[in-house]
Amino acid sequence: MASTDLLVQMGVVGVYLVVALVVGLLGYRLTSREAEDYYLASRSLGTVVLLFTTFATLLSAFTFFGGPNLAFSAGPEWILVMGLMDGVLFAILWYAVGYRQWLIGRAHGYVTLGEMLGDRFGSKRLRAVVAVFSLFWLFPYVMLQQMGAGEAIVGLTEGAIPYWGGAALITLFMILYVVLAGLRGVAWTDTIQGLFMLSIVWVAVAWVVSAAGGLTDLSASMAETNPEFLALGGGLYSPEWMISTAVTIAFGVVMFPQINQRFFMAKDARVLKRSFTLWPILVVLLFVPAFLLGSWAAGLGVEVAEGSNVVPALLNEYTPVWFAALVVAGAMAAMMSSSDSMLLSGSSYLTRDLYRPFVNPTASDDREGWVARLGVAAFATVSFVASLFRPGTLVEVGDTAFGGFAQMALPVIVALYWPKTTRSGMFAGIVGGQVFYLLHVFAPAVTVEGTTLLGATYFGWDFALWGMLLSLVLTVGVSLLTPAAADEDAGTFAVGNRAD
């Protein structure tokens, strides 16, 4: 690669990231040091900002690089899983979980999910369990962003800058951003980046279509090289796999700390309802073109170097150097939007659900702030080191994290709607589902006399789905068998179904 091209590419990437950082710092100047403002922007977000900060928080390496990579290798049906199934499923869950959580949070001033559940069930230990499992599954998803950034830079520069360089770059920016910005700055930047990426991905599609000779030629190329891409299903895309993946991702997203906390942020009920109504449209508008780029690259015979991603490779071949760099810069900034939100929410779980209850209940806001900042730096640094070992593809790492969070979803939903849920039932549901899932993730498959005792699927359905079912059965079953403790208060969640 020519040195001039390399300078242009890295210049575009660098300028974009600095602009994103400056916007965040402007938000910081308007953010107070109170926890509710720092973590939740004082529950004051309007429709556009709430919608796009949620949208940009989910725009990650999983979307921009993992999804197109999967479409490149297995076909475009990934659009059905992410663009349609999860667009609709998550919107429904946003209403079922998010609206009720917003009502409860508004009534009691909760900042984290653990805080809300710990108060309802009178248990610091339950609060800690939720925080620990959340931070545990947050780790691979932060690592996913660093992996995506490293692979993006390798693909964009054709290996001139190594994988670790891109991963280190986004790690540095995510630490700076979270330490300085707060949620208000994060939300502002998320809105700008969400709008930018929604626009630029369609420009990329138009550019590739034009450069490749039009949609007819693209379809003909796919029909010739990958005819299976034009048929629905087959190969990886079995109905069981698609449904399992869509369900676990949608329910997992609801429990992501950075998404779950956004359920507390709307300034009123109308904002929340407009946001989840518009959500499926926004998802389809982004995911469809992104995954089509991956599918078209297969038909066009684009070569993707080992350790890089298909989108930068496709753009390098069919668009100018500066435009390919702009798209990758925008994608990296979107990954930073995901990462900074994850680290900010993770720091609130660390300080409010672990540090204050168990270490220093009388800590000042300044001291809590420094603990949060040090925690962010340590968490991001350790995940960066882990990302250098690249423990799987972007989709594999992301899907593992989604499945882990999904194990908490049904116990939380039961608690939100069923007053007879008990503390013992919550412990049984959350811990039981997690133990089942962890065994399947980390233990090798076990087969005895031809019978699979510990496998990836059961009757064709992913083990993550079975773990969710187990968590539901344990939560309901144990709650029916155990009395409520004296310090549980079902009235905490008795807020009705309508805002005042």
VEXLO-127203 format. One record per residue (C-alpha): residue in three letters; x, y, z. Coordinates in steps of 0.1 Angstrom, whole numbers, plus 5000, padded with zeros to 4 digits. Layout:
N
ALAXYZ
...
This chain:
500
MET500050005000
ALA501350354991
SER502450565020
THR500150845008
ASP497150615010
LEU498150505045
LEU498450865057
VAL495050955042
GLN493350655058
MET494850705093
GLY494251075090
VAL490551025083
VAL490250775112
GLY492150995136
VAL490151305128
TYR486851135131
LEU487750985165
VAL488951315178
VAL485751495167
ALA483751225185
LEU485851285216
VAL485351665214
VAL481551625213
GLY481751405243
LEU483751665262
LEU481151935254
GLY478551705270
TYR480951665300
ARG480952045306
LEU477152025311
THR477251715333
SER477051745371
ARG478951505394
GLU475651355408
ALA475250985400
GLU471851035384
ASP473151295359
TYR476551115353
TYR475050775346
LEU471450865334
ALA471651225322
SER469051315349
ARG466451095332
SER465951375307
LEU466451225272
GLY463951305244
THR462851065216
VAL465651135191
VAL468551115216
LEU467050815234
LEU466450625202
PHE469850695187
THR471850645218
THR470250305222
PHE470850245185
ALA474450355185
THR475150165217
LEU474149845198
LEU476149945167
SER479249735174
ALA481849515158
PHE479149245159
THR476949455136
PHE479449625113
PHE482049355108
GLY480749025124
GLY477449035106
PRO478849105071
ASN481548845077
LEU478848585084
ALA476848695054
PHE480048665033
SER480648305044
ALA477048175049
GLY474648395030
PRO472348695036
GLU469748515058
TRP471548675088
ILE469448975079
LEU466348785091
VAL467948705124
MET469249055132
GLY467349295109
LEU463849155113
MET463548905141
ASP465649105167
GLY464349435154
VAL460749325163
LEU461549115193
PHE463649375210
ALA460949645204
ILE458449415221
LEU460749355250
TRP461549735252
TYR457849775260
ALA457349475282
VAL460549525303
GLY461649885295
TYR458450065301
ARG457749895334
GLN461349945345
TRP460950315336
LEU457850345358
ILE459650175387
GLY462850365383
ARG461050695381
ALA459150615413
HIS462150505433
GLY465150675417
TYR467050355407
VAL470250375386
THR471050005381
LEU469149685376
GLY470849535406
GLU469849835428
MET466149785417
LEU466149405423
GLY468149435456
ASP465649685470
ARG462649475459
PHE463949155474
GLY465749315504
SER469049155494
LYS472549305489
ARG473748965478
LEU471148945450
ARG472349295439
ALA475949175439
VAL475048855419
VAL473349055392
ALA476349295391
VAL478949015390
PHE477348815362
SER476649135342
LEU480349245345
PHE481448895336
TRP479448885303
LEU480249245296
PHE483949155294
PRO483748955261
TYR481549215245
VAL484049495253
MET486749265240
LEU484749225208
GLN484949595200
GLN488749585204
MET488949275182
GLY486749445156
ALA488849765156
GLY492049565152
GLU490649365123
ALA489249685107
ILE492649855107
VAL494249545093
GLY491749525065
LEU491749895057
THR495549935056
GLU496049585041
GLY498249485070
ALA500449795071
ILE499249865106
PRO499049545128
TYR496049415146
TRP497149515180
GLY497549875168
GLY493849915160
ALA492749745192
ALA495049965212
LEU493750275195
ILE490150215204
THR491050105239
LEU492850445245
PHE489850635232
MET487250445251
ILE489150495284
LEU489550875277
TYR485850905267
VAL484350735297
VAL486650895322
LEU485751235309
ALA482351245293
GLY479551085314
LEU476250975299
ARG475251315285
GLY478351335264
VAL477950965254
ALA474351025243
TRP475151325222
THR477951145204
ASP475850835200
THR473151045182
ILE475651195158
GLN477250865151
GLY474050675147
LEU472850925121
PHE476150925103
MET476450545101
LEU472850515089
SER473650755061
ILE477150635052
VAL476250265049
TRP473650355022
VAL476150565004
ALA478550265005
VAL475850044991
ALA475150284963
TRP478850324955
VAL479449954954
VAL476349894933
SER477450154908
ALA481050044906
ALA480149674902
GLY477749744873
GLY474349754890
LEU472049524910
THR471549294880
ASP475249224877
LEU475649174914
SER472748924915
ALA474248744885
SER477648724902
MET476148574933
ALA474048334913
GLU477148214896
THR479548194925
ASN477248134954
PRO473848014941
GLU472847894976
PHE472848264987
LEU469648324966
ALA467648044983
LEU466148075018
GLY467647855045
GLY470147565043
GLY473547515057
LEU474047715089
TYR470647875086
SER468347595100
PRO465047725115
GLU466147605150
TRP469447795147
MET467848115134
ILE465148115161
SER467448025189
THR469948295179
ALA467248565174
VAL465648485208
THR468848475228
ILE470248795212
ALA466948985218
PHE466648875254
GLY470348925260
VAL470249275247
VAL467549365273
MET469949265301
PHE473049445287
PRO473949705314
GLN474249985288
ILE470849905272
ASN469049825305
GLN470050155320
ARG468650335290
PHE465150215302
PHE465550455331
MET466550765310
ALA463350875291
LYS461951205303
ASP458351085299
ALA456250795288
ARG455650935253
VAL459350945246
LEU459750575256
LYS456750465235
ARG457850655204
SER461350515207
PHE460450145208
THR457850205180
LEU460550345157
TRP463150085167
PRO462349815141
ILE462450065112
LEU465850195123
VAL467249845127
VAL466149735092
LEU467550055076
LEU470949975090
PHE471349595091
VAL469949525056
PRO472549725037
ALA475449625060
PHE474749255055
LEU474149295018
LEU477649425014
GLY478949105029
SER476848885006
TRP477849094975
ALA481549064984
ALA481248684981
GLY479648714947
LEU482248964935
GLY485048734946
VAL486548984970
GLU489648834988
VAL489648885025
ALA493048845042
GLU493248635073
GLY492648845104
SER490649115086
ASN487049185078
VAL485049175045
VAL483649535045
PRO487049715045
ALA488249475018
LEU485249534996
LEU485349915000
ASN489149914993
GLU488349744960
TYR485249944949
THR485450284965
PRO488150554969
VAL490750534997
TRP489250825016
PHE485750695015
ALA486750345027
ALA488650505055
LEU485550725064
VAL483350425066
VAL485850235088
ALA486350545110
GLY482650565114
ALA482350205123
MET485250235148
ALA483550535163
ALA480350335166
MET482350055183
MET483650325206
SER480050435213
SER479250075223
SER482350045244
ASP482050375262
SER478450295271
MET479449955283
LEU482250085304
LEU480150365318
SER477350135328
GLY479849875340
SER481350135363
SER477950215378
TYR477449845385
LEU480949825401
THR480550135423
ARG476850125432
ASP476249755435
LEU479549625448
TYR481849905461
ARG479250105481
PRO477249815496
PHE480249595505
VAL483349805507
ASN482650175516
PRO478950255522
THR479850615532
ALA482050695502
SER481851045489
ASP480751105453
ASP484351205444
ARG485750885458
GLU483050685441
GLY483950865409
TRP487650775412
VAL486850415419
ALA484650415387
ARG487450565366
LEU490150325379
GLY487750035373
VAL487150155337
ALA490850175330
ALA491549835345
PHE488649665328
ALA489449805293
THR493149725297
VAL492549365307
SER490049315279
PHE492549465255
VAL495149205265
ALA492548925262
SER491549055227
LEU495148995215
PHE494548615218
ARG491448645196
PRO489448355212
GLY486948325183
THR485248505155
LEU483348835162
VAL480048655159
GLU481148375182
VAL482348605209
GLY479348835206
ASP476848545206
THR478448395237
ALA477948725256
PHE474348765244
GLY473548415256
GLY475048485290
PHE472948795295
ALA469848615282
GLN470048375312
MET468948665335
ALA466148795313
LEU463248565323
PRO463848585361
VAL463848965358
ILE460648965337
VAL458948735362
ALA459948955391
LEU458649265373
TYR455149115367
TRP454548845393
PRO454248975430
LYS454748625444
THR458248595431
THR460548535461
ARG464148605468
SER464948235468
GLY463248205434
MET465348485420
PHE468648335433
ALA467647985419
GLY466648125385
ILE469648355379
VAL472348135394
GLY470847805380
GLY470647945344
GLN474148085346
VAL475647765359
PHE474047565331
TYR475147815305
LEU478747845319
LEU479147465319
HIS478147445282
VAL480447745272
PHE483547625290
ALA483247255295
PRO483947015266
ALA481046825251
VAL480246505270
THR478846195251
VAL478145865269
GLU477345555247
GLY476245775219
THR474045995241
THR475046355244
LEU474846465280
LEU476546805275
GLY476346935240
ALA475947245218
THR472247165210
TYR469446955223
PHE466846845197
GLY468347095174
TRP467847395197
ASP470847585211
PHE471747525247
ALA471347895255
LEU467647865249
TRP467447565272
GLY469347755299
MET466648035296
LEU463847775300
LEU465647635331
SER466047985346
LEU462248035342
VAL461247705357
LEU463547755387
THR462348105393
VAL458648015392
GLY459047675409
VAL461247785438
SER459048095443
LEU456047875446
LEU457747655472
THR459347925494
PRO457848205514
ALA458748565510
ALA461348685535
ALA460348955560
ASP462349225543
GLU461049155507
ASP458649425495
ALA456449335465
GLY454949685467
THR458149825454
PHE457149715419
ALA453449805423
VAL453550105401
GLY450650025377
ASN450950005340
ARG450350375331
ALA452450685338
ASP450750955359
